[in-house]
Amino acid sequence: MSKLSQPLKTLISASFARPGMVAAPKQIRSVYSAIEEDANARGVGRASWLTISTAATMTMNSPESLAALYHTATLSGDTASAVQTAELMREVGLKCISFNGIPRTINCLGAFRSSLPEDVVKRLSTKETRQPSPQNLAGITERGNGLWKSIYTPFDEKLISKLSDSHPDLPVHILNSHYGPLLSDPSSPPPAAKVGRVLTSVVAISCLRAQTGVGPQVTSHIFGLRKAYEDGSYKAQGEEEIEGGEWLASNEGSLWILESVDKVVEAIGGGNGTTFAPGIRSKL
C-alpha cells in the first residue's frame, strides 16, 4: 500500500482541524464531585449521576476526563465497587454510539481501559452479550420495537412513517441496529452492568444535550424518560430500581440533568462550548 504524502499527513493533523481528543481540565474532578454532592442532596443515586457524567464526557471526546470521573466515583477503594463502576461506565459508553457515533466511543473506551488499575482490568467482563444469531434475532427485534414504543408512544407509528418518508431504510436501521441490539438490554446473557430503561433515556438526554443542535431530540427523550414511569417499563422484569429516577423524570429533575451536562461541557470545553461538531477553526 502506498504511503500518505507528508502534506496530506500534515493537513490531517493540523491544529485548526482539531484532530485530537480533548485533554482533561485541571478542575474536572471538582466538577464531578460537585455533581455527585448535588445528586446526593437531591436523593439521586450514584448510577444516575455517573451515567449523566459519563455520557456527557464521552460526547466531549475526553478520555482523560473519563478517567478522572472513574477515580472520583471510586474513592472508597473497594475493588468490587470499582469493577462495577468501570462496567457501568463501559456500558454507558457503548450506548453512546447510538447518539454520538462509533469514533468517540472507540477513542474513549480504549483510553479508559488503559487508565484503569490492573486489578480492575483483570476482573472486567470479556464475554460478549450482543452477538446476533438466527436464534436471537426475533428477540432483538421485539426488544427494539418495545423500547421504541415505550419512548415515543402515542406517536411511535407516526414517527416510523415520517422516518420512512425520509428514507425507507432509516427506521429499519434505527430499530434493528440501535434500539434492538444496542439500546435495549440483552437478557441472555446479561451485560456485566445493566443500564436499564430509565438510564438509557438519561444517556440519550445527556449525549444530545452535550452535542447541541438537536433540541427536538432532547425533548423527545425527556418525554421518553417520563414515559418509563407512566407505562411501568421502569419496573419491568429484570429492571433495577433507580434511586431518584422518578424525580429525574419530573420538570425539576430534567432541568437538573441538563444543568449537570452543561457543567461538564463548560469545564471540558474551556468555556467554548461543545467539542462534538464545532466546525473547523480558521487557519488565521
C-alpha positions, 0 to 999 in steps of 0.5 A: 500500500502506498504511503500518505504524502507528508502534506496530506499527513500534515493537513490531517493533523493540523491544529485548526482541524482539531484532530485530537481528543480533548485533554482533561481540565485541571478542575474536572474532578471538582466538577464531578464531585460537585455533581455527585454532592448535588445528586446526593442532596437531591436523593439521586443515586450514584448510577444516575449521576455517573451515567449523566457524567459519563455520557456527557464526557464521552460526547466531549471526546475526553478520555482523560476526563473519563478517567478522572470521573472513574477515580472520583466515583471510586474513592472508597477503594473497594475493588468490587465497587470499582469493577462495577463502576468501570462496567457501568461506565463501559456500558454507558459508553457503548450506548453512546454510539447510538447518539454520538457515533462509533469514533468517540466511543472507540477513542474513549473506551480504549483510553479508559481501559488503559487508565484503569488499575490492573486489578480492575482490568483483570476482573472486567467482563470479556464475554460478549452479550450482543452477538446476533444469531438466527436464534436471537434475532426475533428477540432483538427485534421485539426488544427494539420495537418495545423500547421504541414504543415505550419512548415515543408512544402515542406517536411511535407509528407516526414517527416510523412513517415520517422516518420512512418518508425520509428514507425507507431504510432509516427506521429499519436501521434505527430499530434493528441496529440501535434500539434492538441490539444496542439500546435495549438490554440483552437478557441472555446473557446479561451485560456485566452492568445493566443500564436499564430503561430509565438510564438509557433515556438519561444517556440519550438526554445527556449525549444530545444535550452535550452535542447541541443542535438537536433540541427536538431530540432532547425533548423527545427523550425527556418525554421518553424518560417520563414515559418509563414511569407512566407505562411501568417499563421502569419496573419491568422484569429484570429492571433495577430500581433507580434511586431518584429516577422518578424525580429525574423524570419530573420538570425539576429533575430534567432541568437538573440533568441538563444543568449537570451536562452543561457543567461538564461541557463548560469545564471540558470545553474551556468555556467554548462550548461543545467539542462534538461538531464545532466546525473547523477553526480558521487557519488565521 
